[in-house]
């Protein structure tokens, strides 16, 4: 998603009774607030992120909303993202200045931070009755990702995961069959070696490492480990399985030599190398397809991430919430419904923006047009877990990637690099706990 949808991130579930209802495939029946009159005069401001395609979808959404509410002025305030902490800081600053938005667009990476700062309100009062159909279309895993203390704060509208992309032409020319859906790390490495050939400027690598936190996470997850322990309060970097995963990634560059040095390869450039056949496989979510589509590249398909201890990948979602400072709560909910509507998600699916939150749209012709196994994107939720995103997500990511960078640059051994990272991360998590977030 450009960088925006590399991760989108998470929470817990809806009220005690709702937990049971969801587990039975139902949604809670709560009295929905009455919709404001069509003659309502007001202004609504969206605190938003995205690219040109997202803006196109948003503009069409606002046009539909204004057909229902012609006297409501909607301002879509797009805000560039350098980090999720920076995005939330900008939001907090704007709220403090007395110019709070009415609706807020947040991804998983910023969800817990925004909820802990009380920037958005619980939506349970709106999500029952006829509005329950909105939730019934969305996979439980996505809803859980925006839930904290049994309250739902955001309605998912899109999400992304990590899959393995493979260049179908390169595979065909090499006489190699596509990877099986249940392949392993050993299968993956064997294929990567077979697909690596040539020297110098003519060299083709078997795999391009998606060298960013969200992109590396499937290596941790598929080996049964993670950066933080399950409660997201303590470092887990001393886990031998984490060390094993780091050694495997490093070995792709220095031992088997099937991957270029990620320190000298921009993550977005990896997709360009993949499209030109210089890299046979790489990792990505749905967002690279926008790049491929813009360049007329169609010789690719996807397959689930290879497994080590288990088949598992990560996902991140983007959702819409209502600002705790809005004076137009009911009207804001009507716009949220439009932003997560089937029409909005179908348009986004046609543009290749991200994976739709609504199952029906993910199964639509618009979304399944390409690649051949596009259905595997939504199917991945059966073996996906949210990328870990505590309130101090930006700091956790910064610590991890800095120390991994030293390992990948051969400045320290994997053992020493992870030991130093664990010490720094442990202190950061203690500080986070002390601050009560």
N, C-alpha and C positions, 0 to 999 in steps of 0.2 A: 500499500500500500506504500508507492513512494515509501518512506520510512514509517509512515503513520500507522499502517496496519500490521507492523511486524509483531506486534503483540497487542492485545487490547485489554485486560485483566480483572480481578475477582472478589468474592464475598461468601454468604451462607444460605438462608432460605426464608420462607414467608411467614408466619405465625405458626404456632404449634399445630393448630388444626389444619393449616394449609399444607404443612409438611406431609401429613397423612393423605390429604386430598390429592396432592401432586403425585405421591407414590402410587395412588390408585388410578392415575391418568385423568384426574379431574382438576378443576380449578375452583378456588373458594368463591362462594356466592356472598358478596358483600354489596350493600346498597351503594350504587354508583351515584356520584354527585350529578345534579341536573346540569345539562349543558346550558351555557349562557344564551341569551336571545340573539338571533341573527342580526339584530339592529345595534348590538353592542359597539360602542366606540371606545377604542383603547389602543395602546401600543404594546408590542411584544418584541423583546430583544433576545436574539439567540447568541450564546457564546459558543463558537463553533470551530472545528478544524477540518481540513480536507484539502483536495486539489481541485483542478478545473472540472473533472468529472463529477465530484461530489457537489460542487457549486451548481452544476447543471441540474442535478437531481433536486437539490434544495430549492432552486428557483421555481421549478415545476410544482413542487410541494406547496410552496407559498401561494402560487397562483390558484391551486385547488382550494386551499384554505380560505383565500379571499373571496372565492365564489360563495362560500358559506357565511363568511364574516367580512363583507365589503368595507366596513368602517374600521377595521383593525389594521393598523400599520405594523408590518413585520420587518424588522431590521436583522439581517443575517450578518453577524459580526465574526468574520473569519479571523482566526488568530494563529499565526505560525507557531509550530512546535519545534523547540530545540531539545527539550526534555519534558517529561511529564511534570516534574517538580516545577520547572519554569512556567509551564502552561497553567498550573494551579496557582502559582505565585501571582501571575498576571491577573487571574480571576479574583484572588483575594484582594489584590491592590485595587482592582476596579470596584469591588464591593465596598471596600473601606472608603473609597472616594464618593460614595453615595450614588454610584451608577451601576447598581447590580443588574445583571441580565435576568430574564424571566425563565429561560430554558437553557440547559447546559448540556453540551455534548462531551462525553468522557469515554475513554477507553479503559480497559482493565488496569493498565499501568497506573492510572490516576484515580481509580475508583475508591480504594480504601482511604487514600489521602483526602479526597474531596468529601467522603462521608464522615471521616473523623473530624474534619473541620466544619461539619454541619453546613456545607454549601448547598446540599440538596435535601429534599424532604422524602420521607417514605411515601410510596405510591399505593399502599394497600387500600386506602379508601376509594381509589379510582378503579381498581383492577377486578372488581367483581361484576355480577349481573351480566348485561350484554357485552361489557368490556372483557369478560373472561375469555372470549374467543381469541383475543390478542395473545394471551398467554398460552392457550391450548395449541397454538401453531408453533410455539417456540420450544426447543428442546430444554429439558430440565437442567442440563449441564450449563446452558447459557444463562438461565434464570438464577441459578445458584451463584454464578460468578458475580452478580450484582446485588447480592443479598448479604446483609450483616445483621447479626442479632435477630434473626428471623424476620427481618423486614426488607422488602424489595425497594431499592432506591432508583433503579434505572431500568428502562425497557430496552432490551437488545434490539438493534436494527441491522447489524452486520457483524461478521467476525472473520478471523483468519486463523490458519493453522500452519503447520509445517509438513510438507510432503516432499518426496523426491521427484524432481523433474528429470526426464531423460529425453535426449534428442533422438527421435525415432529414425531419422535419416542416418545418423551416425551408427546406430545399432544395426540397421538394415545393411548398410554398406560393409559393416564388419562381420556380418553373418551371425549376429548375436541375438538371441530371443529376448524379449522384454522381461524385466524382473518379475518374479512371482509376488503376489500380494503378501505372502507369509515368509518372505526372504529374511535372512539373518545378516549379522555384521560380517560373518565369514563370506557369505554369498556376495554381499556388497563389495567387499575388498577384492574378491576374485574378479568380479566384473570390472571394477575400477582399474585393476592391473591390466586386464585384457584390452581395455579401451584406451590405455595410455600408450602413445607412440610418438616417434619423431624426436627431433632435437631442435634447440634454438627457437627461431621464430616460427618454425613449422611444427613445433611440438603441440600435441593434443593431450590434455590431461583427462583422466577418467572421471574426476570429481572436482568441483569447485566448492570449497568450504563456505557456508553461509556464516560469515564471521561477525556475528552480533549476538547478544544475549538470547533473544527469542529464537534465533536460528540454530544456536548450539544446544538449546534446552532438550530437544529430542534425544540427543546422545546421552544426557543424564537420565532422562525418564525411561528410555528403553533399556537402560542398565539397572533400573530399579533404585535410582538415587536422585538427589536434587541439591540445589545450593543451600536451601534452608530446610530445617525439619518441618514436619507437617503443620505445626502451629504457627509457623512463620515468625518465630521469635528467637530462634537460635541457629547458628551456623551449622551446616552439615558437611563442611568441606574436608573433615577428617575421615569421612566414609571411604573405605578402600575402593568401593565401586566408583566413586567420583574420580579418584586417582586413575583407575583403570580406563575410564572414559576419556580423561584428558590425555593419557598416553596414547590411546587409540587415535584421537584427532591429530596429535602431534606427529604420530607415525605416518599419517597420510602424506605429510610433507617431507619428512626427513628419512624415513625408513623405506616405505614402499614407493615414495615419490610419485604418487598418483594425483597430488593436488599442488597447485602453485602456493607460494607463501602468502597466506591471507593478509599479513601485515602490509604487503605491497599491492594488494588487490582491493579496490573499493567494492563494497557489497553490491552496488548497482552495476558496476563494471562486470561482475561475475555473470550477470544475466545477459550482458552483451556478448561476452565470450561464449556463453552457452548457445546463444542464437546463431553465432557464426561457426559453430562446430569446433571451437577451440577447447571447449569443455563438454564432455559427453553427458555428465550428470551434475546436478546441483540441488540445493534445497531451497524451498520457498513456499509461501502460502499462495493464495489466489491473486495477490497483487501484481506479481511479475507479468501476468497475462496482459495487463494494460500496456506494458512496454512491448511485448511480443505483437500485440494487435496493432499498435501504432507503426511498427516496422514491417508489417506483413509477414511475420514469421509464424508458421503453423506446424512445423515438424517437431512436435513435442507431445508428450503425454505424462501422466503422473502415476505414482504408485505409493503405497504407504511407506513410512519410514521403516528401515530394517530393524529387526529386533535382536537384542542380546539376552537379557533376562526375561523380557516381555515385549509385546508389541505395544508401543505407546508413543504418543506425540503430544505437543502442547497446542493450546489455542488461546486467543485473546479476542475479546469482543468490544464493540463500541455501542454505546447506548445513550438514550436521552433521558434527562431528569428535569425536575422542576426546582428552580432556585428557592432556597429558604427565605429569600428576601422579596419574592414577587408579591404583588398585590392583586395579581390576576390568576390565582391558582386554578380555578375551573377552566378559564379560557386557555391557559397554558396547557392543560391536559388535552384539550381538544386539538391543539397544534401537535402535541406529542403523538396523538393517535394518527395524525396525518403523516408525520415524519416516519413512523414505523408501519405505515399502511402497505398493503399489498402493491398498490400502484407505485409507491416510492421504491420499494424493494425490487419490483420487476424492472423498472427503469435502470436502477443501479446494476442489476444482473446483466442487462443487455450491454452495459458499458464495461463490464468486467471489473467493477470496482472491488468487490469483496464477496464473501460467501453470505447469502441472505440468512437472516435469522429465522424467517418463516420457512417451515419445511416445504410448503406447497410451492413457494417460489424457487427453492433449491431443487425441486423436482420438475421445474418448468422447462419448456423448450428454450427460452431465452438463456437460462443458465447452463443447460446441458449441451448446447451447441458444440462446444469445444473445450477441452480435448475429448478424446474418445471415452476416457474413464472419468469424466468430470463428476460423476455421481459419488466418487470416492471422497470428495471434499466433505460433503455433509456426513457421509458414512463414518468419517474419522472420529466423530464425536463418541462413537462406541468405545474407542480406545484412546481418548484424548483427556488431558487434564489441563486446567488453567495454568498459564505461566505464573510463577510465584511473584506476587506483587504486594508486598507490605506497604504501609504508608511511606516508608523511606525507600521505595523502589529505586529511585534514581541513584541513591548512595550505594545500595547493594549492587546494582549493575556496574557502577563506576569502579568499585573495589574489585569485583570479579574480573572484569575485562582488563583492568590495568595489570593485575598479576598474571592473568592468562597471556597477555601480550608479552610479558617478560619470558614466560615459558616458551611461547612460540618463536621468540627471537633468540632462543638458546642462551639467554642471559642467566637463567637459573634452571635447575632441574625441576621436573614436575613435582617431586616431593617437596623441595624447598619452596617452590612457588605457592603451592597450596597451603603449606604450613604458615607462611607469612600472610596469605589471604585470609586464612581462618582466624588468625589472631586479630587482624584488623576488622574483619566482619563481626567477630564476637563482640568487640568493643562497641561497634556501631549499633548492634542489636540491643546491647545493654542500655545504651543511651536512648534508643528509641523506646524501650520499655519504661525507662525512668521518666520520659516525657509523657507517658500515658497514651501513646498512639498504637 
